[in-house]
Amino acid sequence: MAVIAGVDIGNSTTEVCLAKITGKGSIEFLAASIEKTTGIKGTTENIPGVVLALTAALNKANMKITDIDVIRINEATPVIGDLAMETITETIITESTMIGHNPSTPGGIGIGRGVTTLITELSEKKPEEPVICIIPEGFDYEDAANIINEQTRRGLKIQGAVVKRDDAVLIANRLTEKIPIIDEVDSIEKVPMGMQAAVEVAPQGKTITTLSNPYGIATIFDLSPEETKMVVPVARALIGNRSAVVIKTPLGDVKEKKIPVGSIVLQGERLNETINIEDGSEAIMDAVARVTPLVNVYGEPGTNVGGMLERVRSVMSTLTSQNLSEMKIQDILAVDTLVPQRVKGGLAGEFSAEGAVALAAMVKTNRLPMEELARRLTVELGIKTVIAGVEAGMALLGALTTPGTTKPLTLLDIGGGSSDAAIINADGKISSIHLAGAGDMVTMLINSSLGLDNLNLSEEIKKFPLGKVESLFHIRLEDQTVRFFEEPLAPEFFARVVIIRGEDDFVPIPGNHTLDKIRNLRRSAKEKVFLKNTIRALKQISPTGNLRHIEYVVLVGGSALDFEIPEIISDGLADYGIVCGQGNIRGTEGPRNAVATGLVLSAADEKW
C-alpha cells in the first residue's frame, strides 16, 4: 500500500490529487485541492504553492504530510506572453500641438474655426477675423459668458471656445449666440495662441464627423497630402467622440517617428522562415505551421519584437539558472489586436488605437529546473518527489475517468498559459502536443485593448458576465434581460458598466467603454486564442491531419470552467462534425484535476 500525491503545477493554479494505492490497479481517491501557483511555472518558486495545495488536500483527508509516500509532479513548461507592436506613427509635439478631446460635458453644437485667442485679448481682434476663445484657469463662467456676449455684440466672430474648467454647459447656457465649447483641458496653458483651430461638438447621442476624419481636418486647414498623413493619429483618436478641438501647429513642430516592430526568424527541424510582424498574425501562424516542429524563434535585433523575445529568454534564464543561449522558444501564438497609444503632445490625454500583434512564447527548458524543483521538495518535505509525466498524457488518463468516455478519446487541456491536446487510440497509444497561449493571453488582450493597466480587473472581465447600471434600481444584463432591486445600488455604480461577480457583487469598469464593446472584445479575444489554438492543436495530433477524423473532444483545465469558452470551442468544432463537452474528472471534480489524477493513475501499475 502507498499514499500518492499527484501534483499538477500550472501557470495559474496548482492542483493536488491524494490517493491510496492498495494493490496493482487498485486506487482509493482520498481528496483533491487547488491553490494559486506561486512564481512562474516550472521553477523553484512553485514550492510554496505546492506546499499549500498539499496541506489543503491532507486536511480534507485528516492526514499528515508524513503519511505521503511519494509526490508525483508533472513535467511543466513555462509560457510567457507579451505584446509586439506593429509600426506606430507617433505625433510628437515640440512647442505647440494638435489635440483631440472628449470631455463628458461639452457645450453647444456644431463646428467652428478660427484663430486661438485668449479671452483677455478678444478686444484687440478685428471684427472680421474669426477666433476660437481660450479661457484659462481663474475665469468665472458668468464673467466668461459676459465677455463673449460683449465681443459678439461688437461684431467679433467667435466661432468656438476651449475652457480649462468644467464650465462648458454653464457658459453655453448664457450666450446670446450658441457656439461649440470644449472644457476640461488640463494643459490649456500649452495651447498656442494665434494658431488656426477648429472646435466640433456633436448633438447628444451622436459623434463628431469632421475632426475624426483626416480628410475633414485637411479640408478645414487646407493641408497637403504629407500633412494629412501626419494628422491621422489625431483623427483616429477622435473616432467615436462627441467633441473635439484640433489646432494646426506651425511648420516644423510636428515630427513623425517610426518605431520598427521588426521580423522574426522561425527555425524548424527542416526549414527556416523569416516573417515581418507587420504582416499580421495570420501570416505569422501560417509560417509557424509550415516550419513545424519549431526548434527556436529569434527576433530582429534592435526592434520591438526582438526586445520582447529576448526579454522572455532573459526572464527564464534567470529563473532556471540556465545560460541564455540554452533558452529555446518551442512555440508561439500570434493574435491581432488593437492597443490604445497616447498621442504624444496631446493636452488632454488623447489616445489612438494602434494595431498590435500579441505573442505568447513557450520557452523550452531542459529538465534541470524541474529536477531541482523535485529535489528541493524532497529535501524540504522529506518525501520522495519524482517527475512523472508530460502534462497532456497525464491529463488524458485523468479525462478517461469522466463517466461515459472510453478509448479512443481526444482531450483538450486549456489552462492559463498553454493549450495541450492529446489523443489515445483503442490500443492505448498516446500522441500529444503542447502549445503556447491560453487564459493568460486572453487576459492580456483585454487589458491592453481596453487600456486598463490592471491585470486583476481584466481577469475578472474575462471570467464574469457584464451589466449596465441604468438606474439605481435596475441593471440591464449583457443578454439584454433586466434585473430590478428593492434597495438602491451604490451611487458609484450609476450609469457604469459593471462586472457581475455574484448575486450582489458588482465591480465598476473605469473608462467610457460601452457594454457591447467590452463584451465583443472579450468574446473576440477568447475566439482568437482558444478556438485558434484548439484547431491547430487538433490538426497536429490527428492521425491524418484532418479534423473530420476526430469524433469526440473532452475539455479539461481551468479555462474549461469559463462561462462561454466551452460554447465558443464547441460551436467552432461543430463545423467539423466534432462533439465537444466539458470533462467530469472521476465523476466529481468537473474539468479540474485531470493532470493530478492522471499522475496518480500512472502510478497504479507500478510496483509498491
C-alpha positions, 0 to 999 in steps of 0.5 A, spaced: 500 500 500 502 507 498 499 514 499 500 518 492 500 525 491 499 527 484 501 534 483 499 538 477 503 545 477 500 550 472 501 557 470 495 559 474 493 554 479 496 548 482 492 542 483 493 536 488 490 529 487 491 524 494 490 517 493 491 510 496 494 505 492 492 498 495 494 493 490 496 493 482 490 497 479 487 498 485 486 506 487 482 509 493 481 517 491 482 520 498 481 528 496 483 533 491 485 541 492 487 547 488 491 553 490 494 559 486 501 557 483 506 561 486 512 564 481 512 562 474 511 555 472 516 550 472 521 553 477 523 553 484 518 558 486 512 553 485 514 550 492 510 554 496 504 553 492 505 546 492 506 546 499 499 549 500 495 545 495 498 539 499 496 541 506 489 543 503 488 536 500 491 532 507 486 536 511 480 534 507 483 527 508 485 528 516 492 526 514 499 528 515 504 530 510 508 524 513 503 519 511 505 521 503 509 516 500 511 519 494 509 526 490 508 525 483 509 532 479 508 533 472 513 535 467 511 543 466 513 548 461 513 555 462 509 560 457 510 567 457 506 572 453 507 579 451 505 584 446 509 586 439 507 592 436 506 593 429 509 600 426 506 606 430 506 613 427 507 617 433 505 625 433 510 628 437 509 635 439 515 640 440 512 647 442 505 647 440 500 641 438 494 638 435 489 635 440 483 631 440 478 631 446 472 628 449 470 631 455 463 628 458 460 635 458 461 639 452 457 645 450 453 647 444 453 644 437 456 644 431 463 646 428 467 652 428 474 655 426 478 660 427 484 663 430 486 661 438 485 667 442 485 668 449 479 671 452 483 677 455 485 679 448 478 678 444 478 686 444 484 687 440 481 682 434 478 685 428 471 684 427 472 680 421 477 675 423 474 669 426 477 666 433 476 660 437 476 663 445 481 660 450 479 661 457 484 659 462 484 657 469 481 663 474 475 665 469 468 665 472 463 662 467 458 668 468 464 673 467 466 668 461 459 668 458 459 676 459 465 677 455 463 673 449 456 676 449 460 683 449 465 681 443 459 678 439 455 684 440 461 688 437 461 684 431 467 679 433 466 672 430 467 667 435 466 661 432 468 656 438 471 656 445 476 651 449 475 652 457 480 649 462 474 648 467 468 644 467 464 650 465 462 648 458 454 647 459 454 653 464 457 658 459 453 655 453 447 656 457 448 664 457 450 666 450 446 670 446 449 666 440 450 658 441 457 656 439 461 649 440 465 649 447 470 644 449 472 644 457 476 640 461 483 641 458 488 640 463 494 643 459 490 649 456 496 653 458 500 649 452 495 651 447 498 656 442 495 662 441 494 665 434 494 658 431 488 656 426 483 651 430 477 648 429 472 646 435 466 640 433 461 638 438 456 633 436 448 633 438 447 628 444 447 621 442 451 622 436 459 623 434 463 628 431 464 627 423 469 632 421 475 632 426 475 624 426 476 624 419 483 626 416 480 628 410 475 633 414 481 636 418 485 637 411 479 640 408 478 645 414 486 647 414 487 646 407 493 641 408 497 637 403 497 630 402 504 629 407 500 633 412 494 629 412 498 623 413 501 626 419 494 628 422 491 621 422 493 619 429 489 625 431 483 623 427 483 616 429 483 618 436 477 622 435 473 616 432 467 615 436 467 622 440 462 627 441 467 633 441 473 635 439 478 641 438 484 640 433 489 646 432 494 646 426 501 647 429 506 651 425 511 648 420 516 644 423 513 642 430 510 636 428 515 630 427 513 623 425 517 617 428 517 610 426 518 605 431 520 598 427 516 592 430 521 588 426 521 580 423 522 574 426 526 568 424 522 561 425 527 555 425 524 548 424 527 541 424 527 542 416 526 549 414 527 556 416 522 562 415 523 569 416 516 573 417 515 581 418 510 582 424 507 587 420 504 582 416 499 580 421 498 574 425 495 570 420 501 570 416 505 569 422 501 562 424 501 560 417 509 560 417 509 557 424 505 551 421 509 550 415 516 550 419 513 545 424 516 542 429 519 549 431 526 548 434 527 556 436 524 563 434 529 569 434 527 576 433 530 582 429 535 585 433 534 592 435 526 592 434 520 591 438 519 584 437 526 582 438 526 586 445 520 582 447 523 575 445 529 576 448 526 579 454 522 572 455 529 568 454 532 573 459 526 572 464 527 564 464 534 564 464 534 567 470 529 563 473 532 556 471 539 558 472 540 556 465 545 560 460 541 564 455 543 561 449 540 554 452 533 558 452 529 555 446 522 558 444 518 551 442 512 555 440 508 561 439 501 564 438 500 570 434 493 574 435 491 581 432 489 586 436 488 593 437 492 597 443 490 604 445 497 609 444 497 616 447 498 621 442 504 624 444 503 632 445 496 631 446 493 636 452 488 632 454 490 625 454 488 623 447 489 616 445 489 612 438 488 605 437 494 602 434 494 595 431 498 590 435 500 583 434 500 579 441 505 573 442 505 568 447 512 564 447 513 557 450 520 557 452 523 550 452 527 548 458 531 542 459 529 538 465 534 541 470 529 546 473 524 541 474 529 536 477 531 541 482 524 543 483 523 535 485 529 535 489 528 541 493 521 538 495 524 532 497 529 535 501 524 540 504 518 535 505 522 529 506 518 525 501 520 522 495 518 527 489 519 524 482 517 527 475 512 523 472 509 525 466 508 530 460 502 534 462 497 532 456 498 524 457 497 525 464 491 529 463 488 524 458 488 518 463 485 523 468 479 525 462 478 517 461 475 517 468 469 522 466 463 517 466 461 515 459 468 516 455 472 510 453 478 509 448 479 512 443 478 519 446 481 526 444 482 531 450 483 538 450 487 541 456 486 549 456 489 552 462 492 559 463 498 559 459 498 553 454 493 549 450 495 541 450 491 536 446 492 529 446 489 523 443 489 515 445 487 510 440 483 503 442 490 500 443 492 505 448 497 509 444 498 516 446 500 522 441 500 529 444 502 536 443 503 542 447 502 549 445 503 556 447 497 561 449 491 560 453 487 564 459 493 568 460 493 571 453 486 572 453 487 576 459 492 580 456 488 582 450 483 585 454 487 589 458 491 592 453 485 593 448 481 596 453 487 600 456 486 598 463 493 597 466 490 592 471 491 585 470 486 583 476 480 587 473 481 584 466 481 577 469 475 578 472 472 581 465 474 575 462 471 570 467 464 574 469 458 576 465 457 584 464 451 589 466 449 596 465 447 600 471 441 604 468 438 606 474 439 605 481 434 600 481 435 596 475 441 593 471 440 591 464 444 584 463 449 583 457 443 578 454 439 584 454 434 581 460 433 586 466 434 585 473 430 590 478 432 591 486 428 593 492 434 597 495 438 602 491 445 600 488 451 604 490 451 611 487 458 609 484 455 604 480 450 609 476 450 609 469 457 604 469 458 598 466 459 593 471 462 586 472 457 581 475 461 577 480 455 574 484 448 575 486 450 582 489 457 583 487 458 588 482 465 591 480 465 598 476 469 598 469 473 605 469 473 608 462 467 610 457 467 603 454 460 601 452 457 594 454 457 591 447 464 593 446 467 590 452 463 584 451 465 583 443 472 584 445 472 579 450 468 574 446 473 576 440 479 575 444 477 568 447 475 566 439 482 568 437 486 564 442 482 558 444 478 556 438 485 558 434 489 554 438 484 548 439 484 547 431 491 547 430 492 543 436 487 538 433 490 538 426 497 536 429 495 530 433 490 527 428 492 521 425 491 524 418 491 531 419 484 532 418 479 534 423 473 530 420 477 524 423 476 526 430 469 524 433 469 526 440 473 532 444 473 532 452 475 539 455 479 539 461 483 545 465 481 551 468 479 555 462 474 549 461 470 552 467 469 559 463 462 561 462 462 561 454 469 558 452 466 551 452 460 554 447 465 558 443 470 551 442 464 547 441 460 551 436 467 552 432 468 544 432 461 543 430 463 545 423 467 539 423 462 534 425 466 534 432 462 533 439 465 537 444 463 537 452 466 539 458 470 533 462 467 530 469 474 528 472 472 521 476 465 523 476 466 529 481 471 534 480 468 537 473 474 539 468 479 540 474 484 535 476 485 531 470 493 532 470 493 530 478 489 524 477 492 522 471 499 522 475 496 518 480 493 513 475 500 512 472 502 510 478 497 504 479 501 499 475 507 500 478 510 496 483 509 498 491 
